Amino acid sequence: MAFSGPAEDQIAIRALIDSYTDAVFRRDPQDWGATWTEDALWNLMGTEVRGREAIVGLWTQAMSGFPFVAFFAQMGSLAIDGDRATGRVYTHEYLELADGSVSRPIGQYLDVYARTADGWRFAERHFSVLKETQPK
């Protein structure tokens, strides 16, 4: 089974992913940053960034290069073990570049989630591109 653990935790982690997705669409660094633990790790195709502040800084810088971004996420697996969980999330993005061209990467996150005093948060996100349509 691709999903295991208490139903209420599964719902909370899915809500975390939905909150992340919504913050991307709204380009809201505060809400997006709130989905991470303070000491989180974000691995973007081999580039590692540690700590919420540094992660939000990189994200804000990256988002400034796109006049429009659409971000969709689909959970593929989730395994909850107490206050930690692991999951796989598939993504589809629509990225409008400054020159008007569009890129449409399809990716995968391998995640580690941690239960905090504020609820479930991303402790680690490891992103890889599965397929990308290059700008034309």
Secondary structure as a PSIPRED ss2 file (coil, helix, strand):
# PSIPRED VFORMAT (PSIPRED V4.0)

   1 M C   1.000  0.000  0.000
   2 A C   1.000  0.000  0.000
   3 F E   0.000  0.000  1.000
   4 S E   0.000  0.000  1.000
   5 G C   1.000  0.000  0.000
   6 P C   1.000  0.000  0.000
   7 A H   0.000  1.000  0.000
   8 E H   0.000  1.000  0.000
   9 D H   0.000  1.000  0.000
  10 Q H   0.000  1.000  0.000
  11 I H   0.000  1.000  0.000
  12 A H   0.000  1.000  0.000
  13 I H   0.000  1.000  0.000
  14 R H   0.000  1.000  0.000
  15 A H   0.000  1.000  0.000
  16 L H   0.000  1.000  0.000
  17 I H   0.000  1.000  0.000
  18 D H   0.000  1.000  0.000
  19 S H   0.000  1.000  0.000
  20 Y H   0.000  1.000  0.000
  21 T H   0.000  1.000  0.000
  22 D H   0.000  1.000  0.000
  23 A H   0.000  1.000  0.000
  24 V H   0.000  1.000  0.000
  25 F H   0.000  1.000  0.000
  26 R H   0.000  1.000  0.000
  27 R C   1.000  0.000  0.000
  28 D C   1.000  0.000  0.000
  29 P H   0.000  1.000  0.000
  30 Q H   0.000  1.000  0.000
  31 D H   0.000  1.000  0.000
  32 W H   0.000  1.000  0.000
  33 G H   0.000  1.000  0.000
  34 A C   1.000  0.000  0.000
  35 T C   1.000  0.000  0.000
  36 W E   0.000  0.000  1.000
  37 T E   0.000  0.000  1.000
  38 E E   0.000  0.000  1.000
  39 D E   0.000  0.000  1.000
  40 A E   0.000  0.000  1.000
  41 L E   0.000  0.000  1.000
  42 W E   0.000  0.000  1.000
  43 N E   0.000  0.000  1.000
  44 L E   0.000  0.000  1.000
  45 M C   1.000  0.000  0.000
  46 G C   1.000  0.000  0.000
  47 T E   0.000  0.000  1.000
  48 E E   0.000  0.000  1.000
  49 V E   0.000  0.000  1.000
  50 R E   0.000  0.000  1.000
  51 G C   1.000  0.000  0.000
  52 R H   0.000  1.000  0.000
  53 E H   0.000  1.000  0.000
  54 A H   0.000  1.000  0.000
  55 I H   0.000  1.000  0.000
  56 V H   0.000  1.000  0.000
  57 G H   0.000  1.000  0.000
  58 L H   0.000  1.000  0.000
  59 W H   0.000  1.000  0.000
  60 T H   0.000  1.000  0.000
  61 Q H   0.000  1.000  0.000
  62 A H   0.000  1.000  0.000
  63 M H   0.000  1.000  0.000
  64 S C   1.000  0.000  0.000
  65 G C   1.000  0.000  0.000
  66 F C   1.000  0.000  0.000
  67 P C   1.000  0.000  0.000
  68 F E   0.000  0.000  1.000
  69 V E   0.000  0.000  1.000
  70 A E   0.000  0.000  1.000
  71 F E   0.000  0.000  1.000
  72 F E   0.000  0.000  1.000
  73 A E   0.000  0.000  1.000
  74 Q E   0.000  0.000  1.000
  75 M E   0.000  0.000  1.000
  76 G E   0.000  0.000  1.000
  77 S E   0.000  0.000  1.000
  78 L E   0.000  0.000  1.000
  79 A E   0.000  0.000  1.000
  80 I E   0.000  0.000  1.000
  81 D E   0.000  0.000  1.000
  82 G C   1.000  0.000  0.000
  83 D C   1.000  0.000  0.000
  84 R E   0.000  0.000  1.000
  85 A E   0.000  0.000  1.000
  86 T E   0.000  0.000  1.000
  87 G E   0.000  0.000  1.000
  88 R E   0.000  0.000  1.000
  89 V E   0.000  0.000  1.000
  90 Y E   0.000  0.000  1.000
  91 T E   0.000  0.000  1.000
  92 H E   0.000  0.000  1.000
  93 E E   0.000  0.000  1.000
  94 Y E   0.000  0.000  1.000
  95 L E   0.000  0.000  1.000
  96 E E   0.000  0.000  1.000
  97 L C   1.000  0.000  0.000
  98 A C   1.000  0.000  0.000
  99 D C   1.000  0.000  0.000
 100 G C   1.000  0.000  0.000
 101 S C   1.000  0.000  0.000
 102 V E   0.000  0.000  1.000
 103 S E   0.000  0.000  1.000
 104 R E   0.000  0.000  1.000
 105 P E   0.000  0.000  1.000
 106 I E   0.000  0.000  1.000
 107 G E   0.000  0.000  1.000
 108 Q E   0.000  0.000  1.000
 109 Y E   0.000  0.000  1.000
 110 L E   0.000  0.000  1.000
 111 D E   0.000  0.000  1.000
 112 V E   0.000  0.000  1.000
 113 Y E   0.000  0.000  1.000
 114 A E   0.000  0.000  1.000
 115 R E   0.000  0.000  1.000
 116 T E   0.000  0.000  1.000
 117 A C   1.000  0.000  0.000
 118 D C   1.000  0.000  0.000
 119 G E   0.000  0.000  1.000
 120 W E   0.000  0.000  1.000
 121 R E   0.000  0.000  1.000
 122 F E   0.000  0.000  1.000
 123 A E   0.000  0.000  1.000
 124 E E   0.000  0.000  1.000
 125 R E   0.000  0.000  1.000
 126 H E   0.000  0.000  1.000
 127 F E   0.000  0.000  1.000
 128 S E   0.000  0.000  1.000
 129 V E   0.000  0.000  1.000
 130 L E   0.000  0.000  1.000
 131 K E   0.000  0.000  1.000
 132 E E   0.000  0.000  1.000
 133 T E   0.000  0.000  1.000
 134 Q C   1.000  0.000  0.000
 135 P C   1.000  0.000  0.000
 136 K C   1.000  0.000  0.000
